[in-house]
Amino acid sequence: MKNEKIEEILIRGTEDIVDKKHLKEALLSGKKLNVKLGIDPTGPKIHLGRATILLKLKDFQDLGHKITLIIGDFTALIGDASDKTAMRKPLTSKEIKENMKDYLSQIGKIINLKKVNIKYNSEWLSKLSIKDLIEISMSFTAQQMIQRRNFKERWEQGKEIGFHELLYPIFQGYDSVMIKSDIEIGGFDQLFNLKTGRDLQRLFKQDPQDIMTLKMIYGLDGRKMSTSWGNVINITDEPKDIFGKIMSLKDELIFEYFECCTRIPIKEIEKIKKTIKNPKEAKKILGTEIVKQFYSLKEAEDAQQYFEQVHEKKDLPKEIKEIKIKEKEINILDLLVLTGLLKSKAEAKRVVEQGGIKIIKGKEISTEKDWKKIITIEDMVIQSGKRNFIKIKKP
């Protein structure tokens, strides 16, 4: 049974392993490994793309290995350029602290934080002297850094490459030295950074860590799921929103999500693939499983029921938040912000112009596209997008 779990850890959602033979032998030996994951708080929410890595971390934790989670409060000042086609804007210390507010509670939805060694890399990186940095940097060349795929592309296209970006892999690698990691997990686009960790461990007379990179999860627009692109499914999204986004997933991504974003046994996934030919039904199983991981089975079932009622039967949700408006007339943008359907007038204007707002009065449904329109307040329901409703009542 244990051997089967080890085999699944090595295969499930995995893109590459360095050194696979060494890692497998270490896992089979029963040795307690120090498994490292570094996360930069570049945004306030954790999305499914990052959750897949946390799920892999949980697999190691369930086998009894030591988990070291490094929160990159220092490296976030630079930002990892691994997947960036242009120089990213560095975060301020204030932005990093704001992003970190609920980070651990989100991570705790997946792994047992009581059994995790949590470190912040500012603890050692902020203490590095210029002399230390020079000595470490001497082990690398500018050619090595520039030749990594995304830097090479930017160089050839004449795009700027910040000198601070070249330091990021060294800082991430130094984290591995400081915690003496046995294995580091990351996205496949981070392979260069992870290998730098191996090089630095050798420099500091440590055994080089094994590396496990995971498959990339594509977001709702077909690109890599990324907070900066806004194409994400966040694990703190409302259950109905997570379920609804899964139902909008491209059919060809369904079973990649099953493999990477759930822990349904691989054999069961193969059974679903063979027996369920309707993509919509497969998505419902997937959506229920993903919501259940971050909330509960009851909330997952409610999310499915909501989707079927609103999007298949075209009925209004049974429970809609109700708000009373004192004004007799109000601009549509002010109304959308006042009700909380949208956060700002700028966002409301964009949604209105895109035809994303519907006003429902009994059986009469109208799509509003004029952001200057004055709305007469009466009993009605406003719908924003596919899943957000608010009931308006006259005072």
N, C-alpha and C positions, 0 to 999 in steps of 0.2 A: 504493500500500500504506500509506504514512504517512498519507495523507488519510483512509483507511478507519479507521485506528487512532484518529485524532483525532476522527472522527465517533462512534466507539464510546465514547470517553472522555466525550464530551458527552451521550450518550444513556443508556448502560448504568447502571441503578440510580439514575438522577438524578431528583430531585424538582423542583429549581428551580436556575436559574443567573442570577446578577446580576453583570455585564452579559454576556449570552451572545454578542452580536455582537462585543463588544470582546475577549472571551476567545478566540473562534474565530479572529479575525483575528490575535491574538497567537500562537496555536498554529501557524497556517499560515505565519506570518512566519519561523518558525524561531528566534525569540527564546527564550533560555533563561530560563524563569520560576522565580521563587522560590515554591514551593508550600508553604503552611503547614498543619500539623495540630497542634492542641493536645489533649493527653490528660491528664486528671486521674487520678492513681492512687487512685481511691476504693475499689478492691477489689484483691486480689492477683492476680486472673486476668483475662485478656482473653477476652471471649466473641465469638460470631459477629457480634453486632450491631456491635461495634467493629472486628472483622476486615474487615467489608465496606468500611469507610472506609480501612483499611490497604491493602486490595486496590486501591482507587481510587488511593491514593498510589503503589502499585507501578506502575500503568499510566502515571502521569506520569514515574516514575523510569525506566521502560523506554524512554520517548521522549527521555531525556537531560536532563530538567529537574532543577533543584536542589530537594531536599527539606529543609525545616526542620521538625524534630519538636520541639515544645515540651512538655516534661514539666511539668505544672502542680503542682509541689511547693508553691507558694505559694497558688494558687487553690484547691487541694484543701482548704486550711484553711477555706474558705468553703463550697465545693461549689456546682456549677451547679444552679440551680433550674429550668432550662428545662422539665423534664418532671415536676416535683414538684407534688403536690396539697397538700402540707403542708410546713412549714419543716423542712428536713433537719438532722440532727444534724451539726455540724462535726466534722471529724476532728482528732485531735491530731497533733503533729509525729512522735511515736513511731509512730502508726498509719500515717502516710504513708510513713515510712521502711520499715516492714515490708511495706507493699503494693508498694513500688518494688523490692524485692529481685530479683525475676526478671522485671521488666517488659520490659527491653530484650531479654532472651533470647527472650521470647515474641514481641515485635515482629519480631525477627530471623527468625522462622519465615516471615515474609511479605515483608519488604522487606530490601534489602541495606544493613545498617547502616554498612558501610564508606563508603557514598556518601551518608550522611545527616548533616546538620548538626544535632546534638542540643543543645538548650538547656534550662535549667531556669529557669522564670520568677521564682523567688526571687532570681535574679541581679540583676534590675532592680526588681521590685515591692517587695522588702524595703527598697529604698533610697529609695522615693518619700517625700517629706516631706509633712506635712499641707498645707503651702502648695501643693505640686505637685498634690495630690489635689483641693484646693478649686478651683484654676485649671482643671483638667481637667473636674471635675464641673459647672462653670458652663456647659458646652456642652449640658447635658441638663436636663430638667425632671422633677419627681416624677411628673407626669401621664404622660410618656413611659414611665417605668418601670412604673407601676401599670397602664397600659393593655395591657401585653403579656398574651397570652391567659391563661396560668396564674395570674399575679398578679391579673388582673381577676376570675377565677373565685374565687380565695381571698378577695379583698376583698369580693365580693358575698355569700360564704358566711360571712363573719365570722371567717375563719381568719387566724391570725397571719402577718405577712410581716416577716421580720427585716430591719432596716436594712442589715445586712451583705450580704444577698442582693441588694439594689439595686446594690451596688458591683461585683458579679461581672462584668456585661457590660463595665463600664469597664475592669476589669483585663484581661479577655480581649482587648478592643480595643486596649489599650495594648501588648500583646504584638505585635500586627501592626505597630505603629509602630516598636517596637524592632528588629524584624528586617526591616522594609521589605518585607512580603510582597506578591506580585503576585496571588496567589489563595489563598483559605482554604477548606478543605473541612470539612464537619461534617454532623451529622444535621439533618434538616429542622426539628426542634424548636429548633435553635440559631440560626435565621435572625436573630432579634433581636440576639443577641450578635455575630454576624458583621457585621451592618450597622453596629453600634456601632464596629467596627474601621474601616470605611470612613469614618465620621464623624470619628473621631480622626485618621486619616491626613490627611484634609483640613485638620484643625485644625493639624497639624504640617507642613503644606505638602508632603505626599506625594501621589502619585497613589493614588486609592482602589483597594483590592484588589478583584478579581472574587470572586464567591462561588459555590460549588457545594455545594448541600445534597443529601443522599442519602435514598433511601426508608427508612422505618423497617422494621426486621426484627422480626416478631412472635415472641415466645418460646413456650415449650411450653404456657403457659396462655392464649394468645391475646392477652396484653398485650405492650407493647413489651418486648423483651428487656432485662433490667436486673439487675445484680448484687444490688441491694438487694431485689429481688423473688424472687430465686432461681430464675427460670424460664429459665435460660441453658444454652447449649451452649458450654462453654469450649474453647478451642483446645488446651489442655493436658490435657483429659480423655483417658482411655484410648481407643485406637482403637475398641474394641468398644462403649464407652459412647457415643462420638460417633455411631457407626453406628446403634446401638440407638435413640438419641434421634431421629435423623433418620427412622427407620422409624415412630416414634410421631407424626410430624408430621401436622397436619391436611392432607387432600388439597388443599384450596384454596390452600395455601401453597407447594406443591411447586415451581412454576415461578418464583415470586418468589425462592425460595432459589437455584434454578438461575441466575437472572439476577444476583443480588446477591452470592451466597456462593461462586460458582465463576467460572472464566474459560473455561468451555466456550464456543466461539464462538456468538453469537446465532443464526446460521443453523442450527447443529447442535442448539441447544435447540428451535428451531421444528420441526426434523425429529423430535426425540424426542416433542414434544407431539403431532404428527400420527400417528406410527407406533406409539407405546406407549400403549395405552388402559388398561392395568392400573396403577393408582396405586402398588401395591406394587413393581412392576418399575421404575417411574420413580424411586421412592425409593431403590431399591438402587443405581441408577446415580448418583443424587445423593449418597448416603451414601459410596459408594466414592470419588467425586471429591473430596468435602470432606475425608475422612480422608487421602487421598493428598496433598492440599495441605500438610497440617501434619505428616505422617509420611512414608510411602512407599507405593508401589503394593502391595508385598508385605504390609504391615501392613493396608492397606485391604482386600485380598482375604481376609486371615485374619479380619478383623472381619466381613466378609460371611459367611464360612464358619461362624464362631461363631454368628452370628445365626440362620442357617438350621438349624444343628444343634440349638441350644437352644430356639429359639422356633417353628420350623416342624416339625422332626422330634421335638421334645420330648425330646431326648437330653441327658445331662449333658455338659458340656464335656470334651474329652480331657485337658486339663491343668488341674487344680485344686490350689491351694495346700493343703498338708497341715500340720496342727498337732496336736501331742500334748498332751492335757490330763491333768494328774496327778490332779486331784480325781475322786472317784467320782460326786459329785453337785454341781451348781452352779446357781445362779439363772440364768434365761435372759438377763437383762440383763447380768450379769457375764460370761456366756459370749460374748455378742455383742461386748462391748467387748474382752475378752481376745483374741478371734480377730482383731480389727481390722476386722470387718465394719461396725461402727458406731463413731463417735468417742466417744460419751458415753452414760451411762445414760439421760439425758433424751431423747436422740435415739432410743435403742433402745426405750424405753418407747412413744414415739409410733409407731414403725414396727410394733411388736408389736400395739398396740391397733388399728392400721389393717389388720391381717392381712397384713403384708408379709414375714413370716418363715415359711419352710417347712423342715421337717425331713424328710430323705429317708433311709430305711433300706431299701435294696434297691428293691423296687417299691412299697413303702409310703411314701406322702407325706402328711404332716399339716401343717395350717396352725395355728400357735400364736398365740393372741390374749390369753393370760393372762400378763401381765408378772411375776406373782408365781411362776410355775411353776418347779419344780425339775427340771432336766434330768439324767437318769441318763446318764453318759458311756459311750458305746459307739461302735463304728465306724459313722459316718453322715456325711451331707453336709448342711450348713445353707445355705439360699438366702435372701438378703436382696434384696428387690426382684426385678427381672427379670434382672439381669446379674451379680450378685455371689454367688460360691459359696466355701465353705471346707470342706475335708474334715477331719473329726475322727477321730483314732485314739486308741484306749486305749493307755496306756503299757505 
